Amino acid sequence: MDEEYDVIVLGTGLKECILSGLLSVDGLKVLHMDRNDYYGGESTSLNLIQLWKRFRGNDKPPAHLGSSRDYNVDMIPKFMMANGTLVRVLIHTDVTKYLYFKAVDGSFVYNKGKIHKVPATDMEALKSPLMGIFEKRRARKFFIYVQDYDEKDPKTHDGMDLTRVTTRELIAKYGLDDNTVDFIGHALALQRDDRYLNEPALDTVKRMKLYAESLARFQGGSPYIYPLYGLGELPQAFARLSAVYGGTYMLNKPECKVEFNEEGKVVGVTSEGETAKCKKVVCDPSYLQNKVRKVGKVARAIAIMSHPIPNTNDSHSVQVILPQKQLGRQSDMYLFCCSYSHNVAPKGKFIAFVSTDAETDNPESELKPGIDLLGPVDEIFFDIYDRYEPVNEPTLDNCFISTSYDATTHFESTVVDVLNMYTLITGKVLDLSVDLSAATANLLFKAKTLTGTGTGTGGGVGVGHLQFLCSSPHHLPWLPRLLAFQHHRNHDAITGSTSTRPPPRMPLRRPFSSSSTESPELSSSSSSSSSSFSIKDAADMLDIRVGRILKAWRHEEADSLYVEEVDVGEAEPRIICSGLVNYIPLHHLQDIKVVVLANLKPRNMRGVKSSGMLMAASDASHDNVELLLPPQDSIPGERIWFGSQLNQENQTLPSPATPNQIQKKKVWELVQPHLKTNDSCIVILGDHVMQTSAGAVLCRSLKNANVS
């Protein structure tokens, strides 16, 4: 370890891992150390046994809660704004290739003792009881002002300098009542307390625009997205980025004592008797406690439940904001809920968090207003932790210390801290001018396709919305169009009349071309067989199934082969060999859904009988290979077909051919040349999409690739 580095990063929390990745990409020599034997630090995700050890002091959780490995419980739960800064960082660094995301079902606000949906569509806004008819008219004028506001165009400022005008003064101009102000400030601008009312209005306007743009990004029920398997995936993804660019990682390093010279400048870090020299240190507050001060506490409760939060439309992932004024508090309270739909709990289980800036030392009583909204819980844990911020001068000691995580349920304040630290460390501002209209669409499209469709059922938003999303990247949803109807039509809409309904929304699963619902055959240009036996007919003879890798290991006799034990819906799992060693790390093959060609004749591969094939996409040079990915809600063993959801509903898939028939008729050899991925990484056979009951099959990032 006796080397010299540009930067040593201590702690593998999300902030530290983002900085480690960014600095490595900049070409700096980075050493990343952690006293723990796992990634994530305070922002890690725990399985059930780890959760039990941390809060109950033993490693024996009750059996009725399910398997420990099915839990990924975040210690710092936060959603990501779909148009927010963290998404820009993910796209800027291309870390999205390591992660899969899914839209969050809903965003709600607590008002006058009830939970209300924060409207996500025109009709929801018109029917919402959060405002009366005349109040909605006044609010509409304010929303139009926010929509049109451009900081660089004085014509949109209406004579006001929002760097000087307070939020209270701006809102007063539109005559909005206190309940509306509460809703705007806390549910849309996501302010943490009411201090914003006496601060410059520019921040609130920017926050509202971010909320609206994030909501428009995927046309779902909320402005948020969330990674599958929890937030513990984020630090690891940025750690991989750092490693790709030459960063060195050392976990389970005790002490990690920061060393200083006579002038008080950092010169290195010592652990286990060895010192690594460095010019700068980046760390969380726990590593340099004499250079931070306590600024508050966060109280939180973690609940395991067997149901969604009541009165949230059965949403499987949701945020509920309880504004301070509604509770008589000095700051807001937050409810966060996620479930098996994001792979953070076993089937049928939900993980709920209640958090707030602590005002007492009794989290049980302080969090009671939020806990009462959860309904019955299977288990609940209470915790309170201190928040710290740095008090040192980094230009004097070259120590760059992050601020502790706050109680909010979104990441914007977290990333602001990261970007400020990056600028202090490097002397430059990170350029995040990415093409969100394309890149974020692809990011969300992956998530939506992987996880099926529908809201309130853990399904996210369907793939049919992709075209609408991409063609309207700057379209704002209901905010600027609120009450665009005339008064009498407005009244009809609120009372439920159908005369003023907007055009119907696009279907959740929309055929990708008309031909896919008109004919089971490919066009003649894409078929190399006779009209009586098309490529589509041949494909229907293949037994392609959803599989789930139970475990994978290196073949003992073949360096280029993995051996996988795969559940394909049969009494016993199949053993399959795959030549993926040079393309996919072994740990990426553990407990994942895959696509299996199941009616090939078994082959003996260096002493192991392989009964099937994992299907994958590859580029023309075969330098890059990616497994095909069925939607997360698909079921191991279910048959995969080519067509649309409508095809499957209106016709019965023929029985697959036997392995002997597949070999004799060379069915696979006939079909395989026609299997490709399209521009959206979806697997297609001519005009036909590879489908499961939960949606289309795709690969992670290879476009217009071959499939075999």
MIZAVEX-155893 format. One record per residue: x negated, y negated, z negated of N, C-alpha, C in turn; residue in one letter. Coordinates in steps of 0.05 Angstrom, whole numbers, plus 5000, padded with zeros to 4 digits. Each point is the difference from the previous one (the first is absolute). Layout:
XYZXYZXYZA/...
//
This chain:
498350245000501749765000498349755000M/497450034998498249774998499649885028D/502149875010499949865026501149724995E/499749835021501149734998502449975019E/502149884990502449975016500849705001Y/501549945021501049725002502149964978D/501850204997502249984981500450274986V/500449994974500950244986502849944990I/501950185007502849974992500550204977V/501149904978500650174977503050034996L/500950255000502950054998501250055027G/501850205002501250065026503049935000T/500749784987502749905003500449905028G/502549945006500749915027498449755008L/499949804983498549765007497150055006K/498850164983497150065004499650175025E/501850185006499650175024500449845026C/502049814999500349835024497549845005I/498949884978497549845004497750175008L/499850244989497850185009500250065029S/502550055010500350055029499349765017G/501149774992499549755016497049935001L/498750034977497149924999498350205016L/500850265000498550205016500449945029S/502449935008500549945028498349765009V/499649814981498349765006497150075003D/499350254995497250085003498349994974G/501349944977498550004975499650284990L/497850044986499350264988501550014973K/501950194997501850004977499750274985V/499749984974500250234982502549974983L/501750205000502549994985500050214978H/500349914975499850184977502649984983M/500650224986502350004982499450194977D/500749914976499650174976501950245000R/502249985015502050225001499250205021N/501250235000499550215020502150015021D/501649785002502149985020500049715011Y/501349975024500349745012502449864989Y/500049745001502449844994499849834975G/498450084980499849844976502849964987G/500649764993502649944989502350035020E/499450005026502150025020500150285012S/499150204985500150275010502850124999T/500350235012502550154999499450264984S/501850084982499550234983502050225007L/499150254998501950225002501350044972N/501850194998501650014975498350084976L/498150185004498350084977498349764991I/498949855019498449764993501749794986Q/502549975009501849814988500650084971L/500450264996500750104974497649974981W/497650055010497649974984499749714991K/500549825019499549714994502049894980R/502550085001502149884983500950184978F/499750275002500950184979497850154987R/497649985010497750124987499750305004G/501550125017499650295006500550045030N/499450255009500250055029502150215006D/502249994985502150205003502749865004K/500549885023502649885006502250215002P/502549944994502150205002500450115028P/500650255002500250145026502349895017A/502149894987502349915016499449765017H/497749874996499349775016498750085027L/499350255003498950105025497050015000G/498950055023497150045002498549744996S/497850014985498349774995498949885026S/499250175018498849905025501849855018R/502750024995501949865017500449714991D/498749924978500349734989497549835008Y/500649765008498049795005501049744987N/499649984974501249784985498049764999V/500849785013498249775000499949864973D/497649934992499849854975500549705004M/499549905024500649725006501850005025I/502650064997501850025023500649745013P/499549985026500649765015500750075029K/502049875011500750035028498349805016F/499950055026498549825018502049855018M/499649745002501649845019499250085028M/502050075017499450115026498549795018A/500349754994498649795016497949864983N/499350134977498349874981497050035004G/498549884982497149995003498750284999T/501050174982498850274998500350155026L/502349985013500450135026498049895020V/499649745000498049885018497250114995R/499350044974497450114993499850295010V/502150154996500050285010499650025030L/501349825014499850005030497349905008I/499149784987497449895007497750204997H/500250174979497850194995500650275013T/502350045012500850255012500350234979D/500549924975500450204979502650155004V/501849885016502650145005499750285011T/497750065012499650275011499850214978K/499549914975499750194978502650034984Y/502149855007502449984983502550035016L/502250074987502650005011501949854982Y/501749835012501749834984503050065007F/501749914982502850035004501549754990K/502049935014501649764992501450064973A/500249794984501450014974503049945005V/501750164987502949995007501349734994D/499449884977501649774993498649814980G/500949755000499149804981502549884987S/500049994973502349924985499349784980F/502049864990499649804980502250024979V/499349954975501850014978501249734995Y/502749985000501349744997502650044985N/500449854978502450014984500850284992K/497950164991500650264989500350225021G/499649945025500450215021497650005019K/499650235013497950025021501349945027I/498749825015501049935027497950055021H/500850095023498250045022499149725010K/497449975004499049765015500750055029V/501749845012500950065027497850035020P/500350205017498050065021501249965028A/502649955002501349965026502049774997T/501049905023502049795000502450084984D/501050245005502550084987499650034970M/497850114992499450024971500049724988E/498849815014499949734989502849874998A/501650055021502749885000501750124978L/499750254994501650144979498849984972K/497649914998498750004974501449834980S/500450104976501349834979498149814986P/497450005009498149834986500649705005L/501449945021500849725005502949995009M/501349774994502649965011499949895028G/502349975013500249925028498649735004I/500849804984498949735004497149994993F/499250164980497250004992498350125023E/501150205014498650125022499649805023K/501949825003499649795021497749824993R/499849934974497849824992497350165002R/500150254992497550165001499150045028A/501950025019499350045028498249775010R/500749764992498549775009497150014989K/499850094975497350034988498450225014F/501350225006498650235013499149925029F/501649845013499249905027497649834998I/499949834979497749824996497550184996Y/500250204983497850184994499150155026V/501950105015499350145025498549825019Q/500949765003498849825020497449874991D/499550004974497749864989497450105011Y/498449825011497350065010498149804987D/498250104984498149834985498549815018E/499550095025498449845019501749815017K/502650014997501849845017501749814983D/499249754997501549814983502949975007P/500750065025502849975009501850204985K/498950214989501650204986500249944970T/498649794991499949944971502349844989H/501649895018502349844991499149774981D/497749885006499149784985498950064972G/499650264994499150084973497250125002M/498349934982497350124997500250214979D/500150255008500550224981497650054982L/497749875005497850024981500449814977T/501949825003500649814978502850034989R/501950075017502850044991500150264984V/501249994977500350254984502350175012T/499950254992502150195009502749904989T/500149904976502549904988501149775017R/498349825009500849775016501050095027E/498650205012500850095027502850134998L/500450184981502550144998502349804993I/499449804984502049814992501249865024A/498449965021500949875024502350155013K/500250264995502150175013502350064980Y/499849904976502250034981500650284991G/498050174999500550284992500350034970L/501850194992500550034971497850184988D/500050024973497950134985499750305007D/502350135005499950295007498650045027N/500649825019498750025026497149954998T/499249804984497249934996498650244988V/501350134980498950244987499550225021D/502050045017499850215020497749945020F/500049765010497949925019497250024988I/499749894977497349994988498950274992G/501750184990499050254989500450245019H/502250015015500650235017498849975028A/499649755009499049955027497149904999L/499549794984497349894998498350174981A/501250184985498650184982498249854980L/501049774990498649864979500350154974Q/498049994982500050164976501449864977R/500349745001501449854979500949745012D/501249834984501249755010498149765002D/497450054995498149785002499849895028R/500750185020499749925028501849765006Y/502249964985501849785006498749724998L/498049994983498649744996497349995015N/499650195018497550005015500649945029E/498049935017500549935028501650225014P/501949915017501950195012498850175023A/497649925009498850145023499750304994L/499150074976499650284993502650155001D/502249894990502650145000500950045029T/499749805017500950035028498450215014V/497450014996498350215012500850284990K/500650024975500950254989502650105012R/501949825004502550075012499650085029M/498349875014499550075028498750285001K/498250064982498750264999502150224995L/501849954981502150194994501750065025Y/500949795014501750035023498550145023A/497549935004498450125022499550304994E/499550064974499650284992502550165004S/502349884993502550145003500650065030L/499249815017500550035029498050205012A/497950064987497950165011500950285007R/501950114985501050275006503150024998F/501349784997502949995000501250204980Q/498850034977501050194980501549864978G/500150124977501649904978498349834981G/497449975005498349844982497649915016S/498449824989497649915014497550164994P/500450234986497750144989499450275015Y/497550084999499250275007498350114977I/499650275001498650134978498750255011Y/497550064991498750235012501150274990P/500150205017500650274992497950094980L/500950144980498250114979499049794980Y/501249765001499449804980497649825006G/499649814982498049795005497250104995L/499750244987497350114997498650055026G/501650025022498850045027498549755009E/500949764991498749765010497149974992L/499350024975497249984993498250215014P/501150245003498450215013499649935030Q/502049885013499849935028497849795004A/500049794982497949805003497350114992F/499950204982497550134994498950155025A/501850135015499150135024498949805020R/501449775002499049795018497249924992L/499549964974497349924991498050215007S/500750264996498250225005499350015030A/502049955017499550005029497949805008V/500049774986498149795006497550004982Y/499550234989497550034985500149974970G/502349944989500349974971499450264985G/498949984976499350244984501950004975T/501150234994501950034978498950194979Y/500349924974499250164978502249994978M/501450224997502150024979498850134975L/501549974978499250134974497349904991N/499449745003497549894991500549854974K/499150104978500649884974498549744996P/501149834983498949754991500049785022E/498550045021499849795021499549734988C/497749974988499249754986498849805021K/501249765001499049805019497649864987V/497849995016497549884990499649725011E/498949824983499649725008497049924996F/499149805015497349904995500149774980N/497749874996499849784980501849765007E/500649975026501749775009502950074998E/500750244992502850084998501250105025G/498350055021501050115025499950305000K/501950135012500150295001497650105017V/498950224990497750125015500550305006V/502050124987500550285005502050124981G/500450265003501850154983498650264991V/500150064974498750234989502150214991T/499550255008501750224991498350254998S/500350144977498550254995497049965004E/499049774990497249955001498849905026G/501749985020499049915027501349735005E/498449835013501049735007500049965030T/502349925010500249925029499849695001A/498249905015499749715002502149895020K/500749754995502049875018499849704998C/501349875019500149715001502649904987K/502250165003502649924990501450244989K/501849954980501750214989502949915002V/501650195009502949965001501250214981V/501949924983501150194981502749914990C/501450194986502449934986499349904972D/501949884986499349884974498850184979P/500550275002499150184979496950035000S/498749935022497150045002498449764989Y/501249774998498749764990501949864981L/500550124977502149894982499249744987Q/497449945000499149744988500249775020N/500950065024500349795021503049965008K/501850104984502949975006501549914975V/502449905005501749934977502850125004R/501350054978502750125000502049785007K/501750055020502049805008502850104997V/500450244989502750094996500150314998G/502450104999500450294999502350085019K/499950255008502250105017501250244985V/502649994996501550224989501250165022A/499950264998501250175022501150264988R/502050105014501150264994500050165025A/499350264998499950195023502150214994I/502050035017502150194996500150215022A/500450254993500550215019503050064999I/501449985023502950035001500750215022M/502550084999501150185019502149875018S/499949745002502049855016498849735007H/501149865021499249735006500949814978P/499049755000501049804982502949945007I/501850014981502949955006500449725013P/502049995017500849755012498049895020N/498350185011498149915021500550155026T/502550085005500850135024498550275004N/499550134978498550265001497349975014D/498749774997497449965013497950174986S/498450145017497950174990497449844994H/499949765010497749824993501249724999S/499349864979501549754995498549824981V/500349745003499249804980502449854990Q/500149954974502049834988498649794984V/500649745006498949784985502049894980I/499249974975501749894979498849724994L/501249785011498849744995500149924971P/498049844992499749934972502449884988Q/501449825015502349864989502350194994K/500250225015502150194996499650164974Q/497550004990499450164976499249824977L/499949745004499149824979497150044993G/498350065020497250054996498349775012R/497450034997498249805011498950095028Q/500450255007499150115026501950225009S/499850075025501850205012499350284990D/501950185003499750284996500450145026M/498650235004500150145026500650294997Y/501850105017500550295002498950105026L/498550224999498850125024500850294999F/501050105022500750295001499150125026C/498850234998499250165023500750294995C/499750175020501050274996498650205018S/501250245001498950215017500049925030Y/501649805007500049915028497349885008S/498549904981497349895005497950204990H/500850244994498150214990498649934975N/501449874981498849944975501250164977V/501950185007501350164980501250245014A/500750224984501350235013502749935010P/501150175017502749965011502049954978K/501549795003502149944981499149834977G/497449934998499049844978499349715009K/500449824981499549715005498149894979F/498249835008498249864981500849714999I/500849904976500849724997498149864980A/499449755006498349844983501649754992F/499749914976501049754991497649844989V/499549765010497649854992500749714997S/498449864983500349724996497649894985T/499549745001498049884983501050024971D/498450134984500950054972500149744984A/502249974985500349774982500050094971E/500050264996499950124973498150245001T/499650134977498450244999501850254999D/502549975007501950234999501150055028N/498750155017501050045028502750145001P/500650174981502650145001502349814999E/499949814981502349814998499849795021S/497649915007499749795020500950095028E/499650255007500750115026502950115001L/501449984978502750134999501949905021K/500149735007501849925022499650155026P/497550055007499450155024500550304997G/499350114977500450294995503050075001I/501649824989502950055000501250025028D/498649895020501050025028499250265013L/498350164988499050245013501950234998L/501850004980501750244996498450214984G/501050255000498650214984497350055011P/498150054982497250075008499250274989V/498450145015499050264991497749964979D/498249825006497849934983499349705004E/499049884978499249725003497549954983I/498249845011497549934987499849694998F/499049904977499749724997497049934997F/499349765010497249935000499949695000D/497849904990499549715001497049975004I/499249835019497249965005499449705003Y/497549944993499149725001499249915028D/500449755006499249895025497749814995R/498050015018497649844997499449855026Y/498649774997499049855023497249924995E/498349975020497249934996499749714990P/497949954984499449734991497149925007V/498650185014497249955008499949825025N/497749905006499649855025498350185019E/501350125020498650195017497549895014P/500049745005497649885014497650004981T/500450034974497850004981499050284993L/501950194998499150274992500350225022D/501349935022500550185023501750244991N/501849964981501950204991502849915010C/501450185014502649935011502050204988F/501749894983501850174983502849965010I/501550215003502849995009501849934976S/502449915006502049944979501750254996T/500950054976501750234995502649995015S/501250235005502550015015502349894984Y/501849855014502249884986502550185001D/502249904990502450174997501750025025A/499449845021501650005024500150275014T/502050045016500250265015499449975029T/498349795007499149975027497049914999H/498650025023497149985000498949725006F/501749805005498949755010498049874982E/500549994974498149874981497450174999S/500250265002497750174999498149945023T/501149975025498349965023498949725000V/501449804990498949734998497550004983V/500050154978497650034984497750125015D/500650215016497950135016498849815020V/501749865014499049825021498349774988L/500949904977498449794987497350104992N/499950254990497550124992498250045024M/501250095022498450055025498749745009Y/501549784999498949745008497749914981T/500450054974497949934981497450165005L/500450265007497750185003498549945026I/501549955022498849985026499749725010T/501549814989500049735009501649955025G/501750195008501649975023502850104995K/501949905016502850084997500550245019V/501450204989500650245016502049935022L/499450065024501949945023502050235001D/502549934993502250205001502049935022L/499149885021501849935023500350245018S/501550204989500550255015502749975015V/500450175020502550015015502050174985D/501449874981501950154984502350105016L/500849865021502450085015499550275013S/497650085006499450265012498950194979A/498049914984498750184982501850094978A/501549814987501850084979502250185010T/500949955025502150175011499050285002A/497650045009498850275002499750124972N/499149844981499750104972502750104990L/502149845003502650074989501250225016L/499450015026501250205017499050284991F/497450014994498950254989501650094976K/500449814982501350064975502950095004A/501449865017502850065004500350275014K/498450065020500250255014499350234982T/498149964982499250224982502150064980L/501749814994501850034977502950015007T/500750025025502850045007501549735000G/502650014995501749775004501949964977T/501449775001502049944981499049854976G/501749834988499249874975501850114978T/498949984976501550114977499750304998G/498650135018499550294999497150065001T/498349804996497250055000498950025028G/501549925020499250055028498749775014G/500149764989498749785014501749915024G/498849865018501449895024499350175024V/501950055017499750195021498249905023G/499050195016498249935021501349835022V/502650015002501449855020499749704998G/499149914976499749714997497349905010H/498350175009497349915008500049805023L/501650055021500049825023501149734991Q/502150004984501149754991498049844983F/498650154983497949884984497949865016L/499050155020497749895016500949775018C/502450005009500949795018500849754984S/500250024974500849774984498249954976S/497449975005498249994977500349764983P/501349785010500349764984502949954993H/501750205005502849974993500450014970H/501349804989500650004972502850114996L/500550144978502650134997502149804990P/501450064979502449854994499449724989W/497749954988499549754987500749755016L/498849975024500649755015502750005014P/501350235001502550025015502450024981R/499549984974502250034981502349805006L/502450115001502449845006499849865026L/499150145021500049895027502849995011A/501850164989502850015009501549754990F/502249945014501749784991501450094974Q/501049804986501050064973502250224999H/501949995019502150204999498950285006H/498150015018498850265007498350094976R/498749814987498550074976501850134979N/502349884996501950104981500950285007H/500550055026500850275009497850204995D/497549925005497850194996499850084970A/500349804983499850064971502250174991I/502449965011502350164991500150275014T/498150065018499950275012501150025027G/500949795013501150015027497950105019S/500850165020498050095020499949825024T/501549785000500049835024497449855004S/498449974979497649845003497550174996T/500350265003497650174995497949955022R/497549994993497949975020499850265016P/498549995022499750245016498950234983P/500950255006499150224983497050035001P/498850094978497150034999499250255016R/497650005009499050225016500150264984M/500450235013500250254986497350074987P/500250154978497550074986498350185016L/501250195015498450165018501049955028R/498549875016500949925027498450155021R/501350125020498550145021498049825012P/497750115006497849835011500449955030F/501650165013500749945028502650145006S/501549905019502650125006499750295010S/497850055013499650275011499950214979S/499249924976499850204979502750104990S/502149865007502750094991501650105024T/499049975024501650075024499350285010E/497550084997499150255012498050144983S/500250264997498050144984497450055016P/499949925025497750055016498449755005E/497450045004498349785008500649925029L/499249765007500349925028498150175017S/500650025026498450165017497149925001S/499549744996497249905001498450104977S/501350084978498450094977500250304996S/501350145019500350284997498350145021S/498650214992498450165019501350275004S/502550034992501450255003502449965017S/501450215006502449985016502349874985S/502149915014502249874987501550194982S/499850265005501550204984498650054974S/497449934997498550044976498249774996F/500949804985498549754997498050024977S/498349794999498149984977501549994974I/502349865001501649984975501050274992K/500950165019500950284994497750164987D/497649965012497750154989499449904972A/500249744995499449894973502050114980A/502550055008502050104982499450294992D/498250145014499350274993497950004978M/498749774995497949994980501349984972L/498850134981500949994972498249794986D/500749755003498549794987501549924974I/498650014978501349964974498549784984R/501549904981498749834979498650194980V/497649944994498550154980499049824978G/499250134978498849854978497550154991R/497749875002497650134991499950024970I/499950244989499950044971497249974990L/498150105015497249964993498350055025K/497649895000498250035022497150034990A/498450155015497250044991498350055025W/497349984996498250055022499850305006R/500050075025499650285009497250094991H/499850234987497450084990498050095021E/501150075024498350115021499849825025E/501449774999500049825024499949714990A/497849865006499649734990502049805011D/501250065024501849815013502950044993S/500650214984502850074995500949954971L/502549914997501450004975501850245000Y/500850094976502150204997502249874983V/502550015010502249874985502150214993E/501249974977502350154991502449825004E/501850085018502149815010502850124995V/501749854987502850074996501549925025D/501150205015501649955023502950114997V/500950014974502750084995500450304999G/498050154999500250294999499550104971E/500450264996499750114973497249954989A/498050025017497249964992498849795018E/498149844989498749815017498250135021P/499549875022498350105021497149904996R/498250175009497249925001499449915029I/498949755002499449885026497249894999I/498550065021497349885003500149775020C/498549794994500049765018497149895002S/499349915023497449895005499849704995G/500749924976500349724994497749894982L/498050164995497949924981498749745008V/499549975026498649765009501749765003N/502650024995501949785005501549914976Y/500750184981501749934978498750094974I/499649834980498950084974501850214987P/498850184985501550224988502249904981L/499349784985502049914980502549875013H/499849945026502349905014502050225009H/499250254996501650235008501550124976L/499949884977501250124977502949894997Q/501950194999502849934994501149795019D/499850055026501249815019501850155019I/501949865012501850115021498550005026K/500350225016498750035026502050125019V/499150015025501650135021498650265008V/501550225000498850275004501350135025V/498350095018501050175022499950294989L/502450124996500150244984500350265015A/500549995027500450255014497850065020N/497549934993497750095014499150274989L/498750175016499150254989497849954980K/500050154978497949964980497250065012P/498049854990497350045010498150044976R/498050175004498050044980497849795005N/499649824980498049795004497850034978M/497950145009497750054983500850144973R/501750205003500750164977502649914986G/501249785009502549914988502250005022V/502250144993502350025019501649744999K/500049855023501449755001502750035014S/502249934986502750045010501449745006S/499049865020501349755008497949795007G/500949765006498249785007501149744990M/498249854987500749724992499849835025L/502249855006500049835024498849734994M/498449905019498649754996499849845026A/499549744997499549825023497049945002A/499149975024497149935004499849815024S/497949834999499549825022498650155023D/499649865022499050135024497250124996A/498449874984497350104995499950224978S/502250044986500350184978498249924977H/499249754999498449904977501849954976D/502549945004501949944978502350195001N/500650134978502150204998501749934975V/502650005003501949954978502250205000E/500750104977502250194997502649865007L/501950155011502749905004501449994973L/501649794996501249954973503050005003L/501450204988502949994999500949804979P/502549905001500949824979499850124972P/499649844980499650104973502450154990Q/502449925009502550134991500750255015D/498450075020500550255014499450244982S/501150235007499950234982498250225011I/498050104985498350225010501750235010P/499450095024501550225013502149915020G/500849754999502049915019498949995028E/501650075020499250015028499849725011R/498049955016499649745013500850035029I/501349795011501050015027499149765016W/500650005026499449775017502649885010F/500549754995502449865009500749784981G/502649964995500849794981501650134978S/500749854980501850104979502650095012Q/501049865020502550065013499950275013L/497750065013499650265013500550234980N/498749974976500150214981502850044989Q/501549784997502750014990501950145020E/499549975026501850095021499350275013N/497750114992499250255012498450174981Q/500150265004498550184983497350065012T/497949984984497350055010499850305004L/499150095024499750295005498050134981P/500350264996498150144983497250005013S/497949984984497349995012499350275012P/498249995019498950255012498250144980A/499550265005498250154984497149925007T/498150064982497249945006499150145026P/500950245005499350145025501049865024N/502649904999501149855022498549745005Q/499349864978498549765003497350045014I/498750224993497550065013500350105029Q/501950185004500450115027500949795020K/501849824993501049805018498449745000K/497850004983498349774998501649744994K/501950034981501849784994498549764989V/498250054981498549784988498349865021W/498750155018498449895021501649835019E/502550075003501849845018500949744987L/500550014973501149774986497849804992V/497850104990498049834987499049765017Q/499550035026499149775016501949765000P/502650064994502049795001500549874972H/498750104980500349884973498149764997L/501149774992498449764997501149854976K/498549794992501149804982500449745017T/502049844992500649765015498649764987N/500749765008498849764989500549964971D/502050144989500649974972499150254984S/498350165013498850244987502150224995C/502349985013502150214998499450215020I/500450254992499550235018502450035019V/499450025026502150025020499350235020I/502150105012499850195022501549875023L/498649875018501549845020501649784987G/502650015003501849804988501050094973D/499250244991501250124976498249964976H/501149914978498549954976499950264983V/497850054988499850234981501449924974M/502050154992501849924979500250214978Q/500449894975501050174978502649884991T/501350134981502549904990499749734986S/497549944992499549744986498849795018A/499650065025498949795018497850115018G/498749825014498050085020497450084988A/498550165015497350094992498049815014V/497849934986498149825011497250074989L/498049875010497350014988499449734988C/497749984986499549764985499449765018R/498250035020499149765015499450045029S/499950255010499150055027502449965020L/499749805017502149945020499350135026K/502150095014499750125027497850224999N/500250164979498050224996501150275008A/498250195004500950275006500850144974N/501750195002500950164977499650295005V/498850134980499550295003500050134972S/
//
